[in-house]
Amino acid sequence: MWKRILIGSIFVLASLTSCKVKQPELIGQVDPNAEVKNIILMIGDGMGLPQISAATYAANNKNLSFENFQVVGLHKSHSASDLITDSAAGATAFATGQKTYNGAVGMSVDTLPLKTILEECEEKGLATGLVATVAITHATPAAFIAHQPRRVMYERIAADFLETDIDYFVGGGKQYFDRRKGDNRNLYNELIKKGYKVSDYFEAPLVQTKPDVKRPFAYFTADKHPLPVTAGRNYLSFATIQAVQFLKNRSEKGFFIMIEGSQIDWGGHSNDGNWMLQETLDFDRAITEALRFAQQDGNTLVIVTADHECGGLCITEKSKMGRPRFKFSTNGHTASLVPVFAYGPGSELFRGIYENTEIHAKMRQALGWDDPVTADRE
């Protein structure tokens, strides 16, 4: 059944039933005092409280995954250079615990490389992973693995992947690895030579590609950016399931993974309510899978947040349950406080209102790492 959603003065058609939103069972709680071995950090790019509200009401108030979280906080998203952050500075704050200028990935305001939590996990023997629904070299995933002064340096960001031992990554951006303009390197082949099992959308769908736990795994979902979920992209939930099971078997010490619902932000930038909504619901389904794993595992901390809100979304008058009406106040980001949801052992750390850099500190504390972090990457 097609439903109309009002965006400003323009109606767009949205197949709310096509997203197959089911009312999930509420996930039971786990021992809050259990050891934290694994962290699943999930970032809905551009997903503020209005986007979560819109998804809840569009799903006719059925229980979305967010209702499974008993711990909720708020973070202040501003960067070192601007009250309104971009994704690069926002993700760098999560990854390194330091605020930086808009556009920087994994670098300080002085353009010095900062050690990321993913790199620290590698050093301590944990398995690591990244999943995104845009190019894997895009700002948010890049901030966890790369060190570049500008987020648009996609080929240099891709080369930074070869400087790590990341165990699992899935996302678009194949062209930055195998058809580079800045040099003659073929990073796709270099990954294979380094021991990775590498595949891509042209060879076989991700659901038909089975990783070998004895080898690190890389899969490219698109040459540049994957399609929107409304155009048929459907790998986020599957990649979440595949990644956490794979990483759990890669290291007995635990794992860290960042999973991004990337295109919520793009719907906001385009002031496209249907795009934004369907991407949020797709992200919600991935969160449900992460929570199921965490409940069964008992030693996994799940954190869900966003780098910023995008679009200045408002749910306007004459909205009805199942038929929200939207207006956007901007086609850019806003400075709204951003919700933080936490589940599992260590979740109590995420209550309250704090700077976005505190998410990094709280993750380290949950893992029992009390030693200070040096500012520069070693």
C-alpha positions as CSV (number, residue, x, y, z in Angstrom):
1,M,0.0,0.0,0.0
2,W,1.5,3.3,-1.1
3,K,1.4,6.1,1.4
4,R,2.1,9.8,0.8
5,I,4.6,11.7,2.9
6,L,4.6,15.5,2.8
7,I,8.1,17.1,2.4
8,G,7.7,20.9,2.6
9,S,5.0,21.4,0.0
10,I,5.9,18.4,-2.1
11,F,4.4,15.0,-1.9
12,V,6.5,12.0,-2.6
13,L,5.3,8.4,-2.8
14,A,6.8,6.0,-0.2
15,S,6.2,2.3,0.0
16,L,6.2,1.9,3.7
17,T,5.1,-1.7,3.5
18,S,8.0,-2.5,1.2
19,C,10.5,-2.0,4.0
20,K,8.9,-5.1,5.7
21,V,9.1,-3.6,9.2
22,K,8.3,-6.4,11.6
23,Q,7.6,-5.9,15.3
24,P,10.6,-7.6,16.8
25,E,10.6,-9.4,20.1
26,L,12.1,-7.3,22.8
27,I,15.7,-8.3,23.4
28,G,16.3,-9.5,27.0
29,Q,19.0,-7.9,29.1
30,V,22.4,-9.4,29.9
31,D,24.6,-9.4,33.0
32,P,25.7,-5.8,33.3
33,N,28.8,-6.9,35.3
34,A,30.0,-9.3,32.7
35,E,33.4,-8.7,31.0
36,V,33.3,-6.6,27.8
37,K,35.2,-8.5,25.1
38,N,33.5,-7.1,22.0
39,I,32.2,-3.7,21.0
40,I,29.8,-3.1,18.1
41,L,29.7,0.7,17.4
42,M,26.8,1.5,15.1
43,I,26.7,5.0,13.5
44,G,23.6,6.2,11.7
45,D,25.1,9.1,9.7
46,G,22.8,12.1,10.0
47,M,20.4,10.2,12.3
48,G,19.2,12.5,15.0
49,L,16.2,12.1,17.3
50,P,13.8,13.4,14.6
51,Q,14.9,10.6,12.2
52,I,14.4,8.0,14.9
53,S,11.0,9.5,15.7
54,A,10.0,9.5,12.0
55,A,10.9,5.8,11.6
56,T,9.0,4.9,14.8
57,Y,5.8,6.7,13.6
58,A,6.1,5.5,10.0
59,A,6.3,1.9,11.3
60,N,2.9,2.6,13.0
61,N,4.5,2.7,16.4
62,K,5.7,-0.9,16.3
63,N,8.7,-1.6,18.4
64,L,11.9,-0.7,16.6
65,S,15.3,-1.8,17.8
66,F,15.8,1.4,19.7
67,E,13.2,0.4,22.3
68,N,15.5,-2.4,23.5
69,F,17.9,0.0,25.0
70,Q,17.6,0.8,28.6
71,V,20.5,3.2,28.6
72,V,20.2,6.4,26.6
73,G,22.5,9.5,26.7
74,L,23.2,12.6,24.5
75,H,26.4,13.8,23.0
76,K,27.6,17.2,21.9
77,S,28.6,16.9,18.3
78,H,30.5,20.1,17.6
79,S,34.0,19.9,16.1
80,A,37.1,21.9,16.9
81,S,36.5,24.2,14.0
82,D,32.8,24.6,13.9
83,L,29.7,24.4,16.0
84,I,28.2,22.2,13.3
85,T,30.4,19.2,12.6
86,D,30.9,17.2,9.5
87,S,31.1,13.4,9.4
88,A,34.9,13.3,9.2
89,A,35.4,15.4,12.4
90,G,32.5,13.6,14.2
91,A,33.8,10.1,13.5
92,T,37.4,11.2,14.3
93,A,36.1,12.2,17.8
94,F,34.6,8.8,18.3
95,A,37.7,7.0,16.9
96,T,40.4,8.9,18.7
97,G,38.9,10.8,21.6
98,Q,40.0,14.2,20.2
99,K,38.1,16.9,18.4
100,T,39.5,18.0,15.1
101,Y,38.6,20.4,12.2
102,N,35.9,19.6,9.7
103,G,37.2,17.4,6.9
104,A,40.0,15.7,8.8
105,V,40.1,11.9,9.2
106,G,42.1,10.4,12.0
107,M,44.2,13.6,12.4
108,S,44.5,16.3,15.0
109,V,43.9,20.0,14.5
110,D,47.7,20.2,13.9
111,T,47.4,17.6,11.1
112,L,49.2,15.0,13.3
113,P,48.0,11.4,13.0
114,L,46.0,10.1,16.0
115,K,45.8,6.5,17.0
116,T,42.3,5.2,16.5
117,I,40.5,2.7,18.7
118,L,40.5,0.3,15.8
119,E,44.3,0.5,15.6
120,E,44.6,0.1,19.4
121,C,42.4,-2.9,19.3
122,E,44.6,-4.4,16.6
123,E,47.7,-3.8,18.8
124,K,46.0,-5.6,21.7
125,G,45.1,-8.6,19.6
126,L,41.4,-8.0,19.1
127,A,39.8,-8.6,15.6
128,T,38.6,-5.5,13.9
129,G,36.1,-4.6,11.2
130,L,34.3,-1.8,9.3
131,V,31.0,-1.9,7.4
132,A,29.4,1.0,5.5
133,T,26.6,1.6,2.9
134,V,28.8,4.1,1.1
135,A,32.4,3.8,-0.2
136,I,34.5,2.3,2.6
137,T,36.9,5.2,2.0
138,H,34.2,7.7,2.9
139,A,34.5,10.0,6.0
140,T,33.1,7.9,8.8
141,P,34.8,4.6,8.1
142,A,38.0,6.4,7.0
143,A,38.3,8.1,10.4
144,F,38.8,4.7,12.1
145,I,41.5,3.5,9.8
146,A,43.1,6.4,7.9
147,H,45.1,9.5,8.6
148,Q,44.6,12.2,6.0
149,P,44.1,16.0,6.3
150,R,41.1,16.0,3.9
151,R,38.3,13.5,3.7
152,V,38.2,13.6,-0.1
153,M,41.6,12.0,-0.5
154,Y,39.9,8.7,-1.3
155,E,42.9,7.0,-2.9
156,R,45.2,7.9,-0.1
157,I,42.6,6.7,2.4
158,A,42.4,3.4,0.5
159,A,46.2,3.1,0.7
160,D,46.0,3.5,4.5
161,F,44.0,0.2,4.6
162,L,47.2,-1.6,3.6
163,E,48.9,-0.1,6.6
164,T,46.6,-2.0,9.0
165,D,45.7,-5.5,9.7
166,I,41.9,-5.0,9.7
167,D,40.2,-8.4,9.7
168,Y,36.9,-7.6,7.9
169,F,35.6,-4.7,5.8
170,V,32.6,-4.4,3.5
171,G,31.5,-1.3,1.6
172,G,31.8,0.4,-1.8
173,G,34.7,2.2,-3.3
174,K,36.4,-0.5,-5.4
175,Q,37.7,2.0,-7.9
176,Y,39.9,3.6,-5.3
177,F,41.7,0.3,-4.8
178,D,42.0,-1.1,-8.3
179,R,41.7,1.8,-10.8
180,R,43.7,4.5,-9.2
181,K,44.5,7.8,-10.9
182,G,47.2,9.0,-8.5
183,D,49.5,6.0,-8.9
184,N,49.9,2.6,-10.6
185,R,49.2,0.5,-7.5
186,N,46.5,-2.1,-7.5
187,L,45.4,-2.3,-3.9
188,Y,42.9,-5.0,-4.6
189,N,45.7,-7.3,-5.7
190,E,47.9,-6.1,-2.8
191,L,45.2,-7.1,-0.4
192,I,45.2,-10.6,-1.9
193,K,49.0,-10.8,-1.7
194,K,48.7,-9.8,1.9
195,G,46.5,-12.8,2.6
196,Y,43.0,-11.4,2.3
197,K,40.1,-13.1,0.7
198,V,38.8,-10.4,-1.5
199,S,35.6,-10.4,-3.6
200,D,33.2,-7.9,-5.0
201,Y,29.7,-7.3,-6.3
202,F,30.8,-8.2,-9.8
203,E,32.0,-11.7,-8.8
204,A,29.1,-12.7,-6.5
205,P,26.6,-11.2,-4.0
206,L,27.8,-10.9,-0.5
207,V,25.3,-13.4,0.7
208,Q,26.9,-16.0,-1.6
209,T,30.4,-15.1,-0.5
210,K,31.7,-17.1,2.5
211,P,34.7,-15.7,4.4
212,D,37.4,-18.1,5.6
213,V,38.1,-17.4,9.2
214,K,41.7,-18.2,8.7
215,R,42.1,-15.2,6.3
216,P,41.1,-11.6,6.6
217,F,38.1,-10.7,4.4
218,A,37.3,-7.7,2.2
219,Y,34.3,-7.3,0.0
220,F,33.4,-4.3,-2.3
221,T,29.7,-3.7,-2.7
222,A,30.0,-1.1,-5.5
223,D,32.6,0.6,-7.7
224,K,32.0,3.9,-6.0
225,H,28.9,4.2,-3.7
226,P,26.3,1.5,-3.3
227,L,22.7,2.1,-4.3
228,P,20.1,3.5,-1.9
229,V,18.1,0.9,-0.1
230,T,15.0,2.1,-2.1
231,A,16.9,1.0,-5.2
232,G,17.5,-2.5,-4.0
233,R,20.6,-2.4,-1.7
234,N,20.0,-4.9,1.0
235,Y,23.3,-6.1,2.5
236,L,23.6,-4.1,5.8
237,S,21.7,-6.6,8.1
238,F,23.5,-9.6,6.5
239,A,26.9,-8.0,6.7
240,T,26.2,-7.2,10.4
241,I,25.5,-10.9,11.1
242,Q,28.4,-12.2,9.0
243,A,30.8,-9.7,10.4
244,V,30.2,-10.3,14.1
245,Q,30.3,-14.1,13.7
246,F,33.4,-13.9,11.7
247,L,35.2,-11.6,14.0
248,K,34.2,-13.6,17.1
249,N,36.0,-16.6,15.5
250,R,39.0,-14.6,14.5
251,S,40.3,-13.7,18.0
252,E,39.7,-15.2,21.4
253,K,40.5,-11.8,22.9
254,G,37.4,-10.1,21.3
255,F,36.6,-7.7,18.6
256,F,35.8,-4.1,17.6
257,I,33.6,-3.2,14.6
258,M,32.1,0.0,13.4
259,I,28.9,-0.4,11.3
260,E,27.6,2.7,9.5
261,G,24.1,3.3,8.2
262,S,25.6,5.8,5.8
263,Q,22.8,7.1,3.6
264,I,20.4,8.4,6.2
265,D,22.6,11.5,5.9
266,W,22.2,11.7,2.1
267,G,18.4,11.6,2.4
268,G,18.7,14.6,4.8
269,H,21.0,16.5,2.4
270,S,18.6,15.9,-0.4
271,N,15.5,16.8,1.8
272,D,14.1,13.5,0.6
273,G,11.9,12.1,3.4
274,N,11.4,8.7,1.8
275,W,15.1,8.1,1.3
276,M,15.9,9.2,4.8
277,L,13.1,7.1,6.3
278,Q,13.9,3.9,4.5
279,E,17.6,4.2,5.3
280,T,16.8,4.6,9.0
281,L,14.6,1.6,8.9
282,D,17.3,-0.4,7.1
283,F,19.7,0.7,9.8
284,D,17.2,-0.3,12.5
285,R,17.1,-3.9,11.1
286,A,20.9,-4.1,11.3
287,I,20.7,-2.9,15.0
288,T,18.3,-5.7,15.7
289,E,20.8,-8.3,14.5
290,A,23.6,-6.7,16.5
291,L,21.4,-6.9,19.6
292,R,20.5,-10.5,19.1
293,F,24.1,-11.4,18.8
294,A,24.9,-9.4,21.9
295,Q,22.2,-11.1,24.0
296,Q,23.4,-14.5,23.0
297,D,27.0,-13.7,23.5
298,G,26.8,-11.9,26.8
299,N,30.1,-10.2,26.6
300,T,29.3,-7.7,23.8
301,L,28.6,-3.9,24.2
302,V,26.4,-2.4,21.5
303,I,26.5,1.4,21.1
304,V,24.3,3.2,18.6
305,T,24.6,6.9,17.9
306,A,25.2,9.4,15.0
307,D,27.9,11.8,14.1
308,H,25.3,14.6,13.8
309,E,21.7,15.3,12.7
310,C,21.1,16.2,9.0
311,G,18.3,18.2,7.4
312,G,16.8,19.9,10.5
313,L,13.9,17.5,10.2
314,C,10.5,18.4,11.7
315,I,7.5,16.1,12.0
316,T,4.7,18.6,11.2
317,E,1.0,19.1,12.1
318,K,-1.6,16.8,10.4
319,S,0.8,13.9,10.8
320,K,-0.8,10.6,11.7
321,M,0.5,7.3,13.0
322,G,1.8,5.5,10.0
323,R,1.7,8.7,7.9
324,P,4.1,11.3,9.3
325,R,4.5,14.6,7.4
326,F,8.0,16.1,7.2
327,K,9.6,19.5,6.7
328,F,13.3,20.2,6.5
329,S,14.9,23.4,7.8
330,T,18.2,22.9,5.9
331,N,19.9,20.7,3.4
332,G,23.0,20.6,5.7
333,H,23.8,19.4,9.2
334,T,22.6,20.8,12.5
335,A,24.1,21.2,15.9
336,S,21.4,19.3,17.8
337,L,22.4,17.1,20.6
338,V,22.7,13.5,19.3
339,P,21.2,10.4,21.1
340,V,23.5,7.6,22.3
341,F,22.0,4.1,22.9
342,A,23.9,1.4,24.8
343,Y,23.2,-2.2,25.5
344,G,25.1,-4.9,27.3
345,P,27.9,-4.9,29.9
346,G,29.4,-1.5,30.2
347,S,26.3,0.3,28.9
348,E,25.8,2.3,32.1
349,L,28.8,4.4,31.2
350,F,26.8,6.0,28.4
351,R,24.2,7.7,30.5
352,G,24.1,11.5,30.7
353,I,25.2,14.4,28.5
354,Y,28.8,14.6,27.3
355,E,31.2,15.5,24.5
356,N,31.3,13.2,21.5
357,T,35.0,12.5,22.4
358,E,33.7,10.8,25.6
359,I,32.4,7.9,23.5
360,H,36.0,6.9,22.8
361,A,36.9,7.2,26.5
362,K,33.9,5.2,27.5
363,M,34.6,2.4,25.1
364,R,38.2,2.1,26.4
365,Q,36.9,2.1,30.0
366,A,34.4,-0.6,29.1
367,L,37.3,-2.7,27.8
368,G,39.2,-2.2,31.0
369,W,41.9,0.0,29.4
370,D,42.8,2.5,32.0
371,D,46.2,3.4,30.6
372,P,46.4,6.9,29.0
373,V,46.3,7.3,25.2
374,T,49.2,9.1,23.6
375,A,48.1,11.9,21.3
376,D,50.1,10.9,18.3
377,R,50.0,7.6,16.4
378,E,53.1,5.5,17.1
